[in-house]
Each structure stands twice: as structure tokens, then as C-alpha cells.
């Protein structure tokens, strides 16, 4: 039976950094307040780059580390809630063109912060069905474009960046299992109301800032912690794997308090957990692959490492994944 393996990881963060001290000059907040409630110290902001530029640079690194020729890639999928264009072309098509990839399947998905886990499930299905052999998956976000920089409850949380991976057919280090789910009944708790079909890009809707994210933070926090804990327990029990056997737990990097709450409920040690929220903030679909890349470059993520991923995002969407890392 054909198995899918994540064989390389890459990431890109824009060069411009916005610190908590910078935000003190913009809104009524403080480094102490932000750090205590989120764990975030700084975030990267893409000033002169599009989402596709971020994804392209992360993809280049993932391709180089895969030891594949780019001609061997037969699908490009991008998860993003900040695409270059409203309808078309897809950001995946733009990235594929920038990479010089012709005649490949390319499309976007929208699953907010859970995007990378949704990508993994799609790539795994494509490969194990025999439809594709090498799939390039990219989580890329320019969240700064949908952030109201006068709203201190939102602007302290988010940053820009991209992460990418190559998933290939392999007999070694398989993606063990993936679970994804959703609940659209709670969409209003984390939403960008405009400017699409429901609330078009009229001057009134833009004046009312409907093109920016809106979030009920306390509600999202409680639901995220409970949902993620349950989801991780389920995937571990289903595969008869103890939390002690996990080499690295790499959660979505939204808020340090959420990460700590889930970690404590699941009895993961500090040495098992990968935390990068302090230097990137919440980069939505780019969050998990950026954290994986940090673990890889620091030597923590190694060939054969058993990795547990989990994420929760707007929609609501959530998911978890168990995999053996196949990179060298």
C-alpha cells in the first residue's frame, strides 16, 4: 500500500518586525499586558510583499530540502485566508507560476488556522489514492491586511509569514493519521464580515471596518482549549499511542495560554512542546509549518521523529495529525 510522508519543511518570515513596544505607540497597551495574556513579544510584518511572495519563498526552501527536482511536483495547494486575489487566480496558481511549475494541479483552501492540517489530509489522500506522487503544500498569510490596527484586542495577536512542506509517496516515515472537523454554527465568534458576497466592498462597509477580523476572544479561548484537548486525546487513543511516545507536540501558535492549557491537560513536558508564538504571533495557516521549521533548524525535529500537530481556527475548524518526519 502506498504511504504518504512529509519529507521536507521550509518557512519564511518577512524582515520587518513589530514589537510590543512598537504597539505601545499605536494603541493603549503595553508589553507587560501583551506578554502576560498572549506570550507574544514580536511579530513579522510584510510591507512590500504579497501572500504569494511569502509562500513562494517558503516553498523554495521546502523544495530545496526535499532533494526533488521541481518538475517532480505534480500538485501545489495553498491554505490562506489572505489570498492575493478575491476570486481568481488562486494564490497556489500564482506561487506555482513563480516557481516555474507548469501543467500542475494548483488550488487554494480556506480553513483559517487549521489550514495546514487540512492540507496534510488532502496531500495524504492524493498520494495514497495514487493520483499524485509529490505534493507541495503551503500555508501563507498576510494577516496584517485584515487587521484593524486601532483594535488592541486584535492587533497584538497576529503576524505575517509562510510555511511549506513536500509530501511524497514513501515506504518510510508515514503520515500515520489525520483528523479534521468543523462547526459552522459558531462562525460569528471569529469572522471577517466583509468584503465578499454577504457584505460587499461598499464604501459604507469599508468605513464600518467589516474588512477586518472580529473575534470574541474569551469564547474562542474556552472552545479552543476544550476542543483541542478532546481531539488530541481521540487521535492518540485511536492509534494506541501514549503522549509519552510523542517526540514533538507542535500546536497552532495562537496564544501561549491556550498552548499551556492544552499541554497541561495532556501531560506533555516542556521538552516535547514546540513554542514559537513569542516571535511570530499568530500566523494562521502558516503557524504550524513555521513552528516545525524552527524545530527542524534547531535540530529538535529529526528524521523519524514522531510528531503530533493540532490546530483550531475560524469557521470553526480544527484538526490533529500524527506523523513520522521523513526529512533528512
C-alpha distance (Angstrom), angle and dihedral (degrees) to the residues before:
residue distance angle dihedral
X1 . . .
X2 3.81 . .
X3 3.81 113.5 .
X4 3.78 129.4 -162.0
X5 3.80 121.5 -132.5
X6 3.80 132.3 -173.8
X7 3.81 99.0 -128.5
X8 3.81 103.1 174.2
X9 3.77 142.9 17.0
X10 3.80 133.1 -159.4
X11 3.79 138.9 169.2
X12 3.77 144.2 -174.8
X13 3.80 131.7 -156.6
X14 3.83 121.5 -171.9
X15 3.79 115.1 -110.6
X16 3.82 97.5 -121.5
X17 3.81 113.9 88.7
X18 3.80 126.3 -159.7
X19 3.81 111.2 -159.6
X20 3.78 130.0 -162.9
X21 3.79 87.6 -107.7
X22 3.81 89.1 57.2
X23 3.80 89.3 52.3
X24 3.81 90.2 52.2
X25 3.82 86.1 68.1
X26 3.80 92.8 49.8
X27 3.82 105.8 44.2
X28 3.80 139.4 9.6
X29 3.80 98.2 -82.4
X30 3.79 141.8 99.7
X31 3.76 140.2 -140.1
X32 3.81 89.0 -113.9
X33 3.82 93.0 52.5
X34 3.82 94.2 47.4
X35 3.80 94.6 44.5
X36 3.80 94.2 47.8
X37 3.81 94.6 49.3
X38 3.80 101.5 35.3
X39 3.80 111.4 12.6
X40 3.81 88.8 -129.0
X41 3.81 119.1 136.4
X42 3.82 101.0 168.4
X43 3.79 143.5 -5.5
X44 3.82 134.7 -157.0
X45 3.81 120.0 -116.0
X46 3.82 125.5 -158.4
X47 3.78 105.4 -141.6
X48 3.80 103.0 167.8
X49 3.81 100.4 17.2
X50 3.79 132.7 87.3
X51 3.79 126.0 -139.0
X52 3.80 88.9 -101.4
X53 3.82 90.6 54.9
X54 3.80 90.7 54.9
X55 3.80 92.1 46.8
X56 3.80 92.3 46.0
X57 3.81 92.7 54.6
X58 3.81 92.9 47.7
X59 3.80 90.0 46.8
X60 3.81 92.1 52.3
X61 3.78 90.1 57.5
X62 3.79 94.0 46.2
X63 3.81 90.8 49.1
X64 3.80 92.7 49.2
X65 3.80 91.8 50.9
X66 3.80 92.6 47.1
X67 3.83 91.8 65.5
X68 3.79 87.8 -137.9
X69 3.77 125.7 128.1
X70 3.78 109.6 -116.5
X71 3.81 88.6 -120.6
X72 3.81 87.4 69.3
X73 3.82 92.0 64.2
X74 3.79 109.2 98.8
X75 3.82 101.4 175.2
X76 3.81 136.8 32.8
X77 3.80 118.9 -166.4
X78 3.78 123.9 179.9
X79 3.80 126.9 -165.0
X80 3.79 111.9 -155.2
X81 3.79 142.6 141.7
X82 3.81 90.5 -166.4
X83 3.81 103.8 57.0
X84 3.79 121.8 177.0
X85 3.80 90.1 -117.4
X86 3.80 132.8 30.8
X87 3.81 98.2 -127.5
X88 3.77 112.2 -6.9
X89 2.90 151.3 55.3
X90 3.78 98.2 29.5
X91 3.79 116.9 -123.8
X92 3.82 87.0 -120.2
X93 3.81 89.6 59.8
X94 3.80 90.7 49.9
X95 3.82 91.9 48.9
X96 3.81 92.5 46.5
X97 3.79 89.4 53.0
X98 3.81 91.8 49.2
X99 3.80 88.5 51.5
X100 3.80 90.7 51.2
X101 3.81 92.1 -116.2
X102 3.79 113.3 152.5
X103 3.79 130.9 -174.0
X104 3.82 95.5 14.0
X105 3.79 131.6 132.3
X106 3.82 107.9 -101.4
X107 3.80 130.4 173.4
X108 3.81 143.7 139.6
X109 3.78 131.9 -120.1
X110 3.81 128.9 -161.0
X111 3.80 115.3 -146.3
X112 3.82 99.2 131.4
X113 3.81 114.2 -141.1
X114 3.82 92.5 -3.9
X115 3.79 90.9 57.6
X116 3.79 97.9 109.1
X117 3.81 93.4 53.0
X118 3.80 89.8 49.1
X119 3.82 87.2 51.5
X120 3.78 91.2 52.5
X121 3.79 90.9 52.3
X122 3.81 91.8 50.3
X123 3.81 93.4 46.9
X124 3.81 91.8 46.8
X125 3.80 91.2 51.0
X126 3.80 93.3 47.3
X127 3.79 93.0 50.7
X128 3.80 99.2 40.8
X129 3.81 90.6 48.7
X130 3.79 89.1 54.6
X131 3.82 93.2 -118.8
X132 3.82 94.2 117.0
X133 3.80 137.9 16.3
X134 3.81 105.3 -163.6
X135 3.79 122.2 24.6
X136 3.81 124.2 -173.5
X137 3.80 110.9 -150.6
X138 3.81 123.2 -169.2
X139 3.78 134.5 -173.6
X140 3.80 107.7 -164.1
X141 3.79 129.8 168.1
X142 3.78 139.9 173.9
X143 3.80 93.7 -171.7
X144 3.81 91.3 164.8
X145 3.83 87.7 77.5
X146 3.83 93.6 62.1
X147 3.81 95.4 38.5
X148 3.79 121.8 105.8
X149 3.79 100.5 -138.8
X150 3.80 90.8 -161.6
X151 3.83 92.5 58.7
X152 3.80 106.6 85.5
X153 3.81 93.1 -168.8
X154 3.82 90.2 61.9
X155 3.80 109.9 25.4
X156 3.82 95.5 61.3
X157 3.82 92.4 59.2
X158 3.77 108.8 55.7
X159 3.79 141.4 67.8
X160 3.80 141.5 167.7
X161 3.78 128.9 -104.1
X162 3.78 147.9 110.4
X163 3.78 140.4 -125.2
X164 3.79 129.6 -169.0
X165 3.78 139.5 -173.8
X166 3.78 139.3 -176.6
X167 3.79 116.7 -131.5
X168 3.80 114.8 -164.4
X169 3.76 142.6 173.9
X170 3.80 107.6 -92.7
X171 3.79 141.8 153.1
X172 3.82 91.2 -140.1
X173 3.81 135.0 67.3
X174 3.79 99.3 5.9
X175 3.76 130.8 -161.8
X176 3.80 95.5 -107.2
X177 3.78 103.1 -163.0
X178 3.81 142.2 -21.2
X179 3.78 131.0 -162.4
X180 3.80 124.7 -169.5
X181 3.78 130.7 174.9
X182 3.80 145.1 158.4
X183 3.79 146.5 -158.1
X184 3.78 114.4 -158.0
X185 3.79 93.5 -178.4
X186 3.81 90.4 82.4
X187 3.81 96.8 46.4
X188 3.81 93.5 119.4
X189 3.80 91.3 66.2
X190 3.81 91.8 69.1
X191 3.76 114.4 19.4
X192 3.79 147.1 135.0
X193 3.83 98.8 -140.8
X194 3.82 97.7 -165.0
X195 2.88 165.4 85.1
X196 3.79 103.5 15.5
X197 3.80 131.5 76.7
X198 3.81 101.8 -48.0
X199 3.81 93.6 47.5
X200 3.82 107.2 18.2
X201 3.79 123.9 -154.3
X202 3.79 95.6 -87.6
X203 3.78 121.3 150.7
X204 3.80 89.5 -112.1
X205 3.82 94.1 53.4
X206 3.79 91.5 46.6
X207 3.81 90.9 47.9
X208 3.82 87.1 52.6
X209 3.82 88.7 52.7
X210 3.80 94.2 -121.9
X211 3.81 88.3 147.6
X212 3.81 88.9 70.7
X213 3.81 129.9 80.0
X214 3.79 119.4 -92.6
X215 3.80 121.1 -162.1
X216 3.80 138.5 179.0
X217 3.79 93.4 -147.0
X218 3.81 101.9 -169.3
X219 3.81 93.6 47.6
X220 3.79 92.5 47.3
X221 3.82 91.2 48.6
X222 3.81 94.3 54.1
X223 3.78 95.3 44.2
X224 3.82 92.6 45.3
X225 3.80 94.7 52.6
X226 3.80 94.5 47.4
X227 3.80 94.9 42.8
X228 3.80 95.9 46.3
X229 3.79 93.3 47.2
X230 3.79 92.2 51.2
X231 3.81 93.1 44.8
X232 3.80 94.1 50.9
X233 3.81 92.1 47.1
X234 3.81 89.7 51.4
X235 3.81 96.2 50.6
X236 3.82 92.2 46.6
X237 3.80 92.9 48.3
X238 3.80 92.6 45.0
X239 3.81 90.6 55.1
X240 3.83 94.4 37.8
X241 3.80 92.4 -122.2
X242 3.79 123.2 144.2
X243 3.79 120.8 -139.0
X244 3.83 85.8 -121.0
X245 3.81 89.1 66.7
X246 3.80 94.3 56.5
X247 3.80 111.8 103.8
X248 3.80 95.5 -166.7
X249 3.78 131.5 14.6
X250 3.82 107.2 -160.2
X251 3.80 111.3 -176.5
X252 3.77 128.6 -178.7
X253 3.80 106.9 -80.4
X254 3.80 101.6 -128.4
X255 3.76 105.2 123.7
X256 3.79 131.4 -8.7
X257 3.81 91.2 -133.2
X258 3.82 90.9 58.8
X259 3.81 91.3 46.8
X260 3.81 92.0 49.2
X261 3.80 93.3 46.6
X262 3.81 93.0 51.8
X263 3.81 92.1 42.2
X264 3.80 92.6 53.2
X265 3.80 94.2 46.8
X266 3.81 90.2 51.7
X267 3.83 95.6 41.7
X268 3.80 96.3 -123.6
X269 3.79 116.2 161.9
X270 3.79 124.8 -129.1
X271 3.79 89.7 -109.7
X272 3.81 90.5 58.1
X273 3.80 95.4 50.4
X274 3.78 127.5 83.5
X275 3.81 113.1 -151.5
X276 3.81 122.9 -179.7
X277 3.80 101.3 146.7
X278 3.81 90.6 106.8
X279 3.82 92.9 68.8
X280 3.80 104.3 29.2
X281 3.79 106.6 27.9
X282 3.79 117.1 -152.9
X283 3.82 109.5 -26.9
X284 3.82 94.5 173.5
X285 3.83 112.0 -144.4
X286 3.82 90.6 8.2
X287 3.79 92.9 56.7
X288 3.81 101.6 87.2
X289 3.83 98.3 41.9
X290 3.82 90.2 46.2
X291 3.80 89.4 52.5
X292 3.82 90.6 46.2
X293 3.79 89.5 51.7
X294 3.80 91.4 51.9
X295 3.81 89.5 51.6
X296 3.81 90.5 48.2
X297 3.79 95.0 49.2
X298 3.82 91.9 47.0
X299 3.81 91.2 52.1
X300 3.81 96.1 -112.5
X301 3.82 95.2 109.4
X302 3.78 108.5 63.1
X303 3.76 139.6 168.2
X304 3.80 106.8 -71.8
X305 3.82 95.9 16.9
X306 3.81 112.0 150.5
X307 3.80 105.2 -130.0
X308 3.79 131.5 -169.0
X309 3.81 118.2 -160.0
X310 3.79 127.8 -172.6
X311 3.80 135.3 173.0
X312 3.78 143.2 172.4
X313 3.78 126.0 -163.9
X314 3.77 150.3 155.0
X315 3.74 117.2 -50.0
X316 2.99 81.6 47.6
X317 3.81 96.6 -88.5
X318 3.77 129.7 159.5
X319 3.76 140.4 167.3
X320 3.78 149.0 159.5
X321 3.78 135.8 -148.0
X322 3.79 137.9 -163.3
X323 3.78 117.7 -157.5
X324 3.77 145.0 153.5
X325 3.79 109.6 -127.3
X326 3.80 110.8 -119.3
X327 3.79 99.4 -169.4
X328 3.79 123.8 116.3
